[in-house]
Structures are given as structure tokens and as C-alpha cells.
Amino acid sequence: MPDHALVIGGTRFIGRHTVEELLAHDYEVTLFNRGKHPNPFEGDASVSHVQGDRTDDGDLADAAAVDPDVVIDCVAYYPREVRTATRAFADVDAYVFVSSEAAYQYVEIPEREDETPLRPCSEEQATDDSSGTYGQRKAEGDRAVFAAAERGVNAMSVRPSVVYGPHDYSERIDYWIERAREGERVLVPGDGMYLKHLAYVENVAQALRLVAEGGTPGEAYNVGDRTVLTLQQLVETLADVLDSDVEVVTADEHALAASGLAPTDFPIYASDPHVMDTCKLDALGYDPVPTKTALATTVDDHLETDGDEPVELGPSREETERVLGVLETM
């Protein structure tokens, strides 16, 4: 088993949990990042740090000089970064690129790694820095992984769905925690049956380790929780964890529009359902944390670290109350 892992990133969310997963399995870990965020592993003798910018070839060469067995790339957002990394780490036992479910082009249930097409990516999209091209750039990163594998590089890809858990700075789940925490009526867009596959961050970290240890070069692996919840079930599960009495109230786009809102203004919601097939990862020994346990840990972390801070993401309480008022008159 490889014993030295280089994690590109490693101090904030997915990378932080990945380092913890690796340390729990007796890896020595080196972090490679710009050092712009606090290092939670400062002082840990099993974790060293190479400071540098991944877009600087000299800095990347310094990272490669630590001679890792495994490289887990948590912060490659542009195809050129993946191409450069797979050249710099061409001789490692495993290079694992953190891709995304957003790389898939068509809505299929479930999305399968070897069947569901990837999004196309133009030259302009490949260098664009807007959120609207995120999926295209991740898809092109996947294609860079596949091309590297054809050259003999032990490169693989992991595609998480929406990731949540402790240290998540996106606030996507925090929004729904706060709504469930407030009790009473919780406004949910659509009919409440919107289905979005979520991935607990510890499950993603486990997947990255499993693929590094047993994955096949040139392959991609989906990762998501074992249980897929509708948006209404998510709110109800969070309320159960919080011991909060809530009533889920659904609103179609017309009721929302009366208050200037759209369904997609709500965190996690999108126009199409997303469910991922994780059979390929299961074959590597994937053993995910149960969804309710994962949500309970997420709630505890939110209450401990952010419970007194307002959640800026999503419609405000005042906006949702206006919609609830409109629904009462319909």
C-alpha cells in the first residue's frame, strides 16, 4: 500500500477531510497549497507542507520533488491544471483528480460513469472563471485524465455529487438546517419531490483513498451517499435531528414568482433530478457513513461553529414568509 500522499489543497473542506482519512490509514501526508488559509494540521509530525502556486511550473516541480506515492488533486478547476499535473506527477502510483457530477451532460437516472456523456467544453469555456462553466471545465479535466492514462500515467477521476459536512463553507446545507431549526413552516420549491444525490464529505474522502489504492487508470468513479433524499425528506430529516416540529409547505414557480423568487434561488434545488450510480466505487470496498448519521454530524458542526451567524445564502426568512402569505390566499 502507498504510504506517502501529496494533497493539492488540503486545508479547507474536501481536502481537509481527505488528509484526515489518509492519516487514519497510516499515510504520511504532504500538503501543497499557497498557504492562504489556516493549516489545521500545523504541528502534526505526519503532515508536512510545501507552499506554492500550482500554476507555477517551478512550484509544482518542488511539490513533485517530495516523491509522493499518491497525489490527490482537490483544487484543479481548469483543464490546463490537470494536464500540467499529470505531466508533473507522471510516475506516481496514483493521481486522483477531484471532478464533479456537474461534468455530466444529460440527465439520466442514474448517471453512470461509462454511459452518461460528459459536457462538451470549448476553448473559451476551458479558461472561463464563471460558475456557469464549472461543469464543462470539470468534464474537460476528466478528458485530460483519460488522455494521461493513455500515455501510461496512473490517473483517475472521482466525481462527487453535492458535498456537505463539517467545514463546508458553501452554506448550502446550512440554509436548510436553519429553516428546520426555526420550526413551524418551511418553504420548499416545487412539489418537494426534487431529488438530488448528496455526498457526505467523509464519504468523498474515503472514495478518494479507495480509488488511489485500487482504482483503474483512465477510469472515473462516482461518489454519493447510499440514501438519496428528496428535498422534503432532507428538511424532515434535519428537523428530526434537531428535534424540531416543522411543516413542509411546497410552492410552485408561480407562487414563488409572486414574491420575486424562483425555484433555483433555493440552495441545492435545480431544474432536473440527479442520482448517481456508485457500483464501481462499491466494488472497491466503499462503506459510506449512513445519511442520517452524516446529517446529524453536519448539524452538530453547524450549531457549534456557525449557529449564531446568519446564513447569507438563499431566500431570506422575510421573502419566504411573503410566499407563505400568498399561498394562504390561494
N, C-alpha and C positions, 0 to 999 in steps of 0.2 A: 504494500500500500504506500502511495506517495506520502511524504512526511513534511514537505515544505511547500506552503501555498503563498502565492502573491495575490493579494486582493487589490484591484484597482478601484479606489474609493475606500469604503470600509469603516467610516466613522459615523454615518448618519442613520440610515434606515435599513434597506436590504443588506447593504454591505456590513453594517454593524452586526446584524443577526447572523450573517454568514461567517464572520470572524468567530463569533461565539460558538457556532456549530462546529467549525473546524477545530477550535481549541478543545471542545468537548470530546473530539475524536483524535486527540493527541497530535495534532498538527503544530508545527512551528509556522507562524504567520508573519509575513511582511506586508505592511500597508504601503501603497504608492498613491499619493494624492498631493494636492497643493498645500495642505495644512491650513486651510481657511476655516475649518470647523474644529471644535474641541475634540481631542482624541480620548475616547472613553477607555482606551487600553494603555494609557500612559502609565509607565511603571510596571507593566506586566512583562516579565522576562521572556515570555514566549512570543511576544509581539514586537517586531522592530518596525522602523518607519523610514521610507525613502521619500523625501519631499521633492516634488517636481510636477511639471505640467505634461500631461500625456500627449499634447500636441507638439511638444518639443522633442525632436528626434534624439538629442543628446540626453535629455532627462529619461526618455524611455529606455535608452541604452543602459543608463545607470540602474534602472529597475531590473532590466534583464540580467545585469551582472550579478544579482544576488542568487542566480542559478536556481529558480524555483522548479519544483516538480509539476506544480499545478498553477495556472493563472485563472482567476475568476474576475471577469471584467464587468463591474457593476455600473459603470458610468460611461459607456460608449453610446453616444446619441447620434453619431454621424457615420455613414458607411466608411468614409476615409479613415476614421479612427479604428474601425475593426480591421480594415485592410492593413494598416500600419502595424497594429498589434499582432496580427497573425504572422507578419514577417519578423517582427522583433522577437516573438516567442515561438518560432517555428519548431524548435527542438524539445519543447516541454512535453510531458506525458499527457497533459490535457489543458486546452484553452477553452474556457466556457464563457460564452457571450450571453449576457442577460438581455434577451429580446423582450417581446411583449405579445400578448394576444391581439393587440391592435395591428399587428403585422398581417393578419388575415384579411383577405379582400371581401369574400362573400359571407353572408350569414348562413351558416349551416349548423344544425344541431344534431350531434355535437361537432365542433371544429376538430378535425383530425390532421395531425402533422403531415401525413403523406398524401392527403387527398384535398384538403381545403386550400385553394390558391392563395398566394401571397399578393399583397397590394403591389402594383407597379410603382416605380419611383423614377421620376425624371431627373435630369441633371440639376435643374433648378431646385426641385424638392430635396435632393440629396444634401444641399448646403443651406437650405432654409432653416431659420431658427424659430419658426412659429409652431404652436401646438397643433395646428391643422395638418402638419406633415409628419407628425411623430410616428404614426403607423407606417407610412411609406419609408421613412428612414430606418426604422427597425427592420422592415422587410428586406431592404437592401443590405443591411448589416447581416441578416441571415444568409443572403446570397453570397456575401463576402466570406462567411464561414464555410459554406459549401464549396466555394472555389478554392479556399485554402486547403480543405480536406482533400480535394482532388490533386493538390500539389504534394500531399503527404503530411500535412500538418494535422495534428490530433485536435482538431477544432470542432466544437459542438455548440448548440444553442439551447437555451431554456426559455420558454415562453410563459411567463406568469399572466394570469388574469389580473383584475384589480386587487392590489396588495394592501393589506391592512394589518394593524397590530401596534405594539408599543414602539414609540419613537417615530410614528408616522406623522410627517409634517404637512400632509395634504389636507387634513381635516375632513376627508370625505365621509369616514365613518363617524367622526366626532359630531358632525351635524346631526346624524340620526340618533346618536347617543343622547345629545342634549334635548332633542324633541321627545324622545321616550322618557327621559329623566323628568321633564316638566309635567308629564302625566296628562290626563284629560284627552283632548282630541289631537291627533297627529295627522296632518295633511300629507297624503301620498298621491303623486301624479298618476294619471291613467286609472286603471281598474285595480291596482295593487298587485297585479299578477306579473309585472315585469320581472324577467328572470335574468340575473347577472351573476355569473360564476365569480366568486371571490377567492382569494388566495391568502391565507394567513401567512405572515412574514416568516415564521419559523418553519412552515411547510416549504416555502420557497428556498430558504437556506438549506434545508435538508435535501431538496431536489438538486440544488447546485452541487452539493457534495457528492450525492449519488451519481450524478452524470459525470462529474470529474473522475470518479473512481471506476465506473463501469459502463459509461456511455460509449456509443459507437461514433467515431469521427465522421463528420458530414451529416449527422442526424440532429433533428430538433426534438425537444421534449416539452410537452405542455405540463403546467403545474397549476392545480387549483384544489380547493377543499373537496373533501369527499362528499359533502352535502351541499346542494345548490338551493338557495333560498329565494323565494320571490321577495319583492321589496316589502310587501306587507308582512311576510314571515320574518324578515330581518328586523323590522320595527317591533314586532311582537316578541321576538326572542330577546332583543335588547331590553324591552320592558320587563320581561320575566327575570332577566339577570339583575335588573335594577329594583325588582320588586315594586314596579310602578304600574298603576292601573291606567291603561290607555284605551282609547277607542280610535281605530284607524278609520279615517274618512278619506275617500277617494274623490278625485276631481278630474274631469276630462279637460281637454285643451280649451274648450270654450269657457268653462267656469274659471279656469286659470287666467285666460286672456282678459276677462272682465276686471281683473286686478293687475293687469300688466305683466303676467307671468307666463312662462311656457314650461312644459314638462321637463325639458332639458336644463332648466335653471336649477333643478334639484340634483344634489350630488348622487353619483352612481347611475342615475337614470340615463338611458339612451333610447334611440328610436327602435332599435332591434334587440332581441334577446341574445345572450351569449352563454353558451355552455361548451366546455372543453372536454375532449376525451383524454384521459390520463393513463390509458392502458400501457403505453410504452414506458412511462415512469414507474407504474406499478411493477413491471417486470424487473426493475432494478431494486425492488425492495421498499418502495415508497410506503411510509406508515404515517399518515398525516395526523396532526392534532385534531380531535373532533371539533366541529364547528362551534358548538355551544361553549365548549371549554375555551376555545380561541377567542370568542367574543367576550366571554367573562374576563379574561386576562386583559383584553383591549379596553374594556370598560374600566377596570381597576386602574390601569395605567393612565387613562384619560382623567379620571377623578383625582388621582394623586398628583399629576403633573400639570394638567390644564383645566381642572374643574372650575376654577374661579375666573378663567379667561373667556371672553366671548368668542364664539366661533364666527369667523367672518365669511365663511363660505356659504353659499346657498341663500334662499329667500329668508328674510327676517321674520321674526315672530309676528310683527305687525302686518307684514304682507300676507302671511298665511291666514291670519285672523280675518283679514278682509275677504279672502276666498271663502272661508268657512261661513262668514256672514252672508255672502252671495248664495251659497248652497242652501242656507236656511230659508231663503226667499223663493227658491225654485220649486 
